[in-house]
Amino acid sequence: MRPDFSPSIVGVEHSYLLHGQRLTAPSLQPGLHVVATPIGNLQDITLRALTTLAAADLIVCEDTRVTSRLTNHYGISAQLLAYNDHNAPRVRPQILERLTSGQGVALVSDAGTPMVSDPGFKLVREAIEADIPVFAAPGPSAALAALAVAGLPTDRFFFEGFLPNKDGARANRLAELKTIPATLIFYESGPRLADSLAAMATALGDRAATVARELTKAYETVYRGTLVSLATDFAIADEPKGEIVVVVGPPVEEKASADDIEASLAAALETLSVKDAAAAVSARLGLPKRDVYARAVEMASERRSRAS
C-alpha cells in the first residue's frame, strides 16, 4: 500500500538565518504543515522547522507577537496570521481558502507542538476533510520534556492538560482520573498551582509527583516529591511564575496482606486442587505463582493433618 503523503519540501526560493549565516530554504509543498516550535530555548528549533517556516506562504499562529519573536530571531519574513480560540470560526475559512488554492501554510502554537492544548485541531480536521495534505514537522513538547525529567514511569502516560477552574469540576475530573493505570501529565499556571496540588493529593492519594517550571529556559526548576509534600511546600511558597507542568505517578498497587492470601487460598481449596487454587489466587491478587503455590501446599498439608 502506497503512503498517502509525499516529500513536504521541493525547490529552492526562501531563506533564514542560522548562526549569523543566511541559508536557502526550499519551496514548500502545498498543504498544511504542523510545526513544533521551542518551548523556551530558541536553540531547540529544528532545521526542518526553520526551512518550513521560511518557505511558508503563511504562518498561522496563536499570537503574532509571540511567534514574531521566533521569526525575527531567525530572519524569517513569512506572513503571520493570528488563529486562536477567539477568532477561529471567522479566520478558519480564510486559511482553508488559501490551502485550497495550493498554498503552503505552516501552523504553530505559541510554544511546543500544535494540537496540544491549542485550537489547531479543528483546522487540521477540516483540512483533512477537504483532501488537503497535512504534514507534521515534529519537535519540542512541554509535556514530553517534563515526563523525561520527572523520573516517573514512562511506559504509559495520560495527558490531561489543564484541569477545570472550579473546585467541584476539578474534584470530579480528578476522581475520573484516579484509576487510570498510567503516569498523569497536567499543565498548570502559577496562581492555581498550590490549590491544584492540594486537590490532586486529596483525590489521587499521596503519589510520587514532579513540578517542572520554565522548562528549557534560564530559570528552569524541577521539584520532585509526593503530592502531599509538594502541595504543602507550594502552599507557603511565593506564587511561581512561568509555564508549569505537573507529572503524577500512576496508582500504587496495594500488596495483598498475609491474611488476604490465607483467606483466599482457604476458600479456593474448598473446591479446587492445590495447583488450581494457587493459580486462581495468584492471578486475582497479582502475586508470584511460586510463592502462592508453596503456601497452598502447606495449607493443604495442614488440613490433612487435622483431618487425620
C-alpha positions as CSV (number, residue, x, y, z in Angstrom):
1,M,0.0,0.0,0.0
2,R,1.4,3.4,-1.0
3,P,1.8,6.1,1.6
4,D,-0.7,9.0,1.4
5,F,2.0,11.7,1.6
6,S,4.8,13.0,-0.4
7,P,8.0,14.8,0.5
8,S,7.0,18.1,2.0
9,I,9.7,20.3,0.6
10,V,10.8,20.9,-3.0
11,G,12.7,23.5,-5.0
12,V,14.8,26.4,-3.5
13,E,13.5,30.0,-3.1
14,H,13.4,31.3,0.5
15,S,16.0,31.8,3.3
16,Y,16.6,32.1,7.0
17,L,19.4,33.0,9.4
18,L,21.3,30.3,11.4
19,H,24.3,31.3,13.5
20,G,24.6,34.5,11.5
21,Q,24.6,32.9,8.1
22,R,21.7,33.2,5.7
23,L,20.7,29.8,4.3
24,T,18.4,29.0,1.5
25,A,15.0,27.3,2.3
26,P,13.4,25.0,-0.3
27,S,9.9,25.9,-1.6
28,L,7.1,24.3,0.4
29,Q,4.8,21.5,-0.8
30,P,1.2,22.8,-0.9
31,G,-0.7,21.8,2.2
32,L,-0.9,22.4,6.0
33,H,2.4,21.9,7.8
34,V,2.0,21.4,11.6
35,V,5.3,22.7,13.0
36,A,6.6,22.3,16.6
37,T,8.5,25.4,17.9
38,P,10.7,25.9,21.0
39,I,9.0,25.9,24.5
40,G,11.6,28.4,25.7
41,N,15.1,27.9,24.4
42,L,15.2,29.2,20.8
43,Q,18.1,26.8,20.0
44,D,15.6,23.9,20.3
45,I,14.2,24.7,16.8
46,T,14.8,22.0,14.2
47,L,16.3,22.6,10.8
48,R,13.1,21.3,9.2
49,A,11.0,23.7,11.2
50,L,13.2,26.6,10.1
51,T,13.0,25.7,6.4
52,T,9.3,25.1,6.6
53,L,8.6,28.4,8.3
54,A,10.8,30.3,6.0
55,A,9.2,28.9,2.9
56,A,5.6,29.1,4.0
57,D,3.2,31.3,2.2
58,L,1.5,31.9,5.6
59,I,2.3,31.1,9.2
60,V,-0.8,30.6,11.3
61,C,-0.1,31.2,15.0
62,E,-1.9,31.8,18.3
63,D,-0.4,35.2,18.9
64,T,1.6,37.1,16.2
65,R,3.6,39.0,18.9
66,V,4.9,35.7,20.3
67,T,5.7,34.0,17.0
68,S,7.3,37.2,15.6
69,R,10.0,36.9,18.3
70,L,10.9,33.5,16.8
71,T,10.7,34.5,13.1
72,N,12.6,37.8,13.7
73,H,15.4,35.9,15.6
74,Y,15.9,33.7,12.5
75,G,15.3,36.3,9.9
76,I,12.1,34.8,8.6
77,S,9.8,37.2,6.7
78,A,6.7,35.0,6.0
79,Q,3.3,36.5,6.7
80,L,1.8,35.8,10.2
81,L,-1.9,35.3,10.8
82,A,-3.4,35.0,14.3
83,Y,-5.6,32.0,14.8
84,N,-6.9,31.4,18.3
85,D,-10.0,30.4,20.4
86,H,-11.4,33.9,20.0
87,N,-11.3,34.3,16.2
88,A,-11.1,30.7,14.9
89,P,-14.6,30.5,13.4
90,R,-14.0,33.6,11.4
91,V,-10.4,33.0,10.4
92,R,-10.5,29.3,9.7
93,P,-12.4,29.6,6.4
94,Q,-9.8,32.1,5.2
95,I,-7.0,29.7,6.0
96,L,-8.8,26.8,4.2
97,E,-9.3,29.0,1.2
98,R,-5.6,29.7,0.9
99,L,-4.9,25.9,1.4
100,T,-7.4,25.0,-1.3
101,S,-5.7,27.4,-3.7
102,G,-2.5,25.4,-3.3
103,Q,-0.5,27.5,-0.8
104,G,1.8,26.0,1.8
105,V,0.6,27.1,5.2
106,A,2.5,26.5,8.5
107,L,0.6,26.0,11.7
108,V,2.4,26.8,15.0
109,S,1.4,27.3,18.6
110,D,2.9,29.9,21.0
111,A,5.3,27.2,22.1
112,G,5.7,23.4,21.6
113,T,3.7,21.1,19.4
114,P,0.4,22.3,17.9
115,M,-2.7,20.3,18.8
116,V,-1.6,20.0,22.4
117,S,-3.9,22.4,24.4
118,D,-4.4,24.8,21.5
119,P,-7.2,25.4,18.8
120,G,-5.4,23.7,15.9
121,F,-7.4,20.5,16.0
122,K,-10.4,21.9,14.0
123,L,-8.2,23.3,11.3
124,V,-6.4,20.1,10.8
125,R,-9.7,18.1,10.8
126,E,-11.3,20.4,8.2
127,A,-8.1,20.3,6.0
128,I,-8.2,16.5,6.0
129,E,-11.9,16.6,5.2
130,A,-11.1,18.8,2.2
131,D,-8.4,16.4,1.0
132,I,-5.7,18.9,1.7
133,P,-2.3,17.3,2.6
134,V,-1.3,17.6,6.2
135,F,2.4,17.2,7.2
136,A,4.0,17.1,10.7
137,A,7.3,18.8,11.5
138,P,7.8,17.3,15.0
139,G,9.9,18.8,17.7
140,P,9.6,20.3,21.3
141,S,6.7,19.5,23.6
142,A,6.5,20.7,27.2
143,A,4.6,17.6,28.3
144,L,7.2,15.2,27.0
145,A,10.1,17.3,28.3
146,A,8.6,17.2,31.8
147,L,7.9,13.5,31.5
148,A,11.6,13.0,30.5
149,V,13.0,14.7,33.6
150,A,10.3,13.6,36.2
151,G,11.8,10.2,37.0
152,L,8.4,8.6,36.9
153,P,7.2,5.6,34.8
154,T,7.1,6.4,31.1
155,D,5.7,3.1,29.7
156,R,2.2,4.5,30.0
157,F,1.2,8.1,30.3
158,F,-2.0,10.1,30.1
159,F,-2.0,13.8,29.0
160,E,-4.8,15.7,30.7
161,G,-3.7,19.3,30.1
162,F,-5.5,21.9,32.2
163,L,-7.9,20.9,34.9
164,P,-11.2,22.8,35.3
165,N,-11.1,26.1,37.2
166,K,-13.9,25.4,39.6
167,D,-13.3,23.3,42.7
168,G,-16.2,20.9,42.2
169,A,-15.5,20.3,38.5
170,R,-11.8,19.8,39.2
171,A,-12.5,17.3,42.0
172,N,-14.9,15.4,39.7
173,R,-12.4,15.2,36.9
174,L,-9.6,14.0,39.3
175,A,-11.9,11.3,40.6
176,E,-12.3,10.1,37.0
177,L,-8.5,10.1,36.5
178,K,-7.8,8.3,39.8
179,T,-8.0,4.7,38.4
180,I,-6.1,5.3,35.2
181,P,-3.0,2.9,35.4
182,A,-0.6,5.5,33.9
183,T,1.5,8.5,34.7
184,L,-0.6,11.6,34.5
185,I,0.6,14.9,32.9
186,F,-1.1,18.2,33.7
187,Y,-0.5,21.8,32.6
188,E,-0.9,24.4,35.3
189,S,-0.5,28.1,36.0
190,G,1.3,29.7,38.9
191,P,-1.8,31.2,40.6
192,R,-3.6,27.8,40.5
193,L,-0.7,25.5,41.3
194,A,-1.0,25.2,45.1
195,D,-4.8,24.6,45.0
196,S,-4.4,22.1,42.2
197,L,-1.7,20.1,44.0
198,A,-3.9,20.0,47.1
199,A,-6.8,18.8,45.1
200,M,-4.6,16.1,43.5
201,A,-3.3,14.9,46.8
202,T,-6.9,14.6,48.1
203,A,-8.3,12.9,45.1
204,L,-5.4,10.8,43.9
205,G,-3.6,10.0,47.2
206,D,0.0,10.7,48.1
207,R,1.6,9.7,44.9
208,A,5.1,10.5,43.6
209,A,5.0,13.7,41.6
210,T,7.1,16.3,39.9
211,V,6.5,20.0,39.2
212,A,8.6,21.3,36.3
213,R,8.7,25.1,35.8
214,E,10.0,27.1,32.9
215,L,11.5,24.1,31.1
216,T,14.4,24.8,28.7
217,K,14.5,28.5,29.9
218,A,17.1,30.3,32.1
219,Y,15.1,29.7,35.3
220,E,14.2,26.1,34.7
221,T,13.3,24.4,38.0
222,V,12.2,20.9,38.7
223,Y,10.7,19.9,42.1
224,R,10.3,16.3,43.0
225,G,8.4,14.7,45.9
226,T,4.9,13.5,46.6
227,L,1.7,15.3,46.0
228,V,1.3,15.9,49.8
229,S,4.8,17.3,50.2
230,L,4.6,19.4,47.1
231,A,1.2,20.8,48.0
232,T,2.5,21.7,51.5
233,D,5.6,23.4,50.0
234,F,3.8,25.4,47.4
235,A,1.0,26.4,49.8
236,I,3.6,28.5,51.8
237,A,5.9,29.5,48.9
238,D,5.7,32.6,46.7
239,E,3.5,32.1,43.8
240,P,5.6,30.5,41.0
241,K,5.9,32.3,37.7
242,G,6.1,30.9,34.2
243,E,4.8,27.8,32.4
244,I,4.3,24.8,34.7
245,V,3.9,21.0,34.1
246,V,2.8,18.7,36.8
247,V,3.7,15.0,36.4
248,V,2.0,12.5,38.8
249,G,3.0,8.8,39.1
250,P,0.5,6.0,38.5
251,P,-1.6,4.4,41.2
252,V,0.4,2.4,43.7
253,E,-0.8,-1.2,43.7
254,E,-1.6,-2.3,47.3
255,K,0.0,-5.6,48.1
256,A,-2.2,-8.3,49.5
257,S,-1.7,-9.0,53.2
258,A,-0.9,-12.4,54.6
259,D,-4.4,-12.6,55.9
260,D,-5.8,-11.9,52.4
261,I,-3.7,-14.7,50.9
262,E,-4.7,-17.1,53.6
263,A,-8.4,-16.4,53.3
264,S,-8.4,-16.6,49.5
265,L,-6.5,-19.9,49.5
266,A,-8.7,-21.3,52.2
267,A,-11.8,-20.6,50.0
268,A,-10.2,-21.8,46.8
269,L,-9.0,-25.1,48.4
270,E,-12.6,-25.9,49.2
271,T,-13.4,-26.7,45.6
272,L,-10.1,-26.7,43.7
273,S,-6.9,-28.7,43.7
274,V,-3.8,-27.2,45.2
275,K,-2.4,-26.3,41.8
276,D,-5.6,-24.7,40.5
277,A,-6.2,-22.9,43.8
278,A,-2.8,-21.4,43.8
279,A,-3.1,-20.3,40.1
280,A,-6.5,-18.7,40.8
281,V,-5.3,-16.8,43.9
282,S,-2.1,-15.6,42.3
283,A,-3.9,-14.3,39.3
284,R,-6.6,-12.5,41.4
285,L,-4.1,-10.9,43.8
286,G,-1.3,-10.3,41.3
287,L,1.2,-12.4,43.3
288,P,4.0,-14.7,42.2
289,K,2.6,-18.2,41.4
290,R,5.6,-19.9,43.1
291,D,5.0,-18.2,46.5
292,V,1.2,-18.8,46.5
293,Y,1.7,-22.4,45.4
294,A,4.1,-23.0,48.3
295,R,1.7,-21.6,50.8
296,A,-1.2,-23.6,49.2
297,V,0.8,-26.9,49.6
298,E,1.4,-26.0,53.3
299,M,-2.2,-25.3,53.9
300,A,-3.3,-28.5,52.2
301,S,-0.9,-30.5,54.3
302,E,-2.1,-28.8,57.5
303,R,-5.7,-29.7,56.5
304,R,-4.8,-33.3,56.0
305,S,-3.0,-33.4,59.4
306,R,-6.0,-32.0,61.2
307,A,-8.3,-34.5,59.4
308,S,-6.2,-37.5,60.5
